């Protein structure tokens, strides 16, 4: 990960783009986390 962070200033993109699979996993993780943390009501 350190190599990725060192290379970020060399790119023109303002954000780090992950693969579609990784993005999907992150979205699912956040939905699952929200379901545990959000109040039931």
Helices and strands as residue ranges (DSSP letters): H 2-7, G 8-10, H 20-37
